[in-house]
């Protein structure tokens, strides 16, 4: 991507750059930045002192494409996915809250997961829709930090909740007689509180790290939201320490939940294999089928996006790949749970009949 000129950025309102003074230009060139040749003058004009994030007023989200003919297609696609996501997850929450037979730990965690998916989607998709509608892709400094903060909050919450749900399935399959004793309301409330606390900590650490970055004139983000890796690439200063910290946070807040899920399902599979009858094995595994599908979809798409971004050098392609885990996964979760779970299907039918 070519470095935009100072004039173009000033026209966008991205950076406040005052007109240069000929005396400053002379001083700049005499200090060794350039010389009196055209090459030296160009070096002086292109040199802009790096600014802290507090000095950058706005960022420009480049989105998916600059082709005007594609904008209505992208608008319709994101609007439809947003409406389906909101409707599906709200129906799950209403079904669980309205049916007393679903007031169990498993469905409590499922309703919290649906709430997290709604927040995850609302963090990015409405901004994309608004940008296309208003033809304005600018996002403020505060808006960018707020967006990445909530994006990490709900993303981490999804990951931690999937681990909590894996533990719930582990107790249900391996210790069925003690399930109600172990998964008591106090423990469930504690698990939800811990999940929110861990997610909030991860979110604020990422936000604090991004707020310390310094930027030059190039404040164009080749994405449809404020993605932390893209902000690191735009930074003027050395980001090696920031990258190490980000990988460390990913290993802690992503690796531990994955390890917990793998441990739970290792014990679950071991317990199911000891069941003598085929019907018993199928019944035990069916209680985990929906959750296992969501886990594979969530982590599979996230891993796919990470690998594709590491191989591909096109930032725009990375933005397209990110749609899978940022938009498609929250949209598919309600369908997976409603289609594979008889209790949810019955509760949804009762809810719809009651409304009718």
Secondary structure, 3 states (H helix, E strand, C coil): CCCCCHHHHHHHCCCCCCCCCHHHHHHHHHCCCCCCCHHHHHHHHHCCCCEEHHHCCEEEECCCCCCHHHHHHHHHHHHHHHHHHHHHHHHHHHHHHHCHHHCCHHHHHHHHHHHHHHHHHHHHHHHHHHHHHHCCCEEEHHHHHHHHHHHHHHHHHHHHHHHHHHHHHHHHHHCHHHHHHHCCHHHHHHHHHHHHHHHHHHHHHHHHHHHCCEECCCCEECCCCCCHHHHHHHECCCCHHHHHHHHHHHHHHHHHHHHHHHHHHHHHHHHHHCCCCHHHHHHHHHHHHHHHHHHHHHHHHHHHHHHHHHHCCCHHHHHHHHHHHHHHHHHHHHHHHHHCCHHHHHHHHHHHHHHC
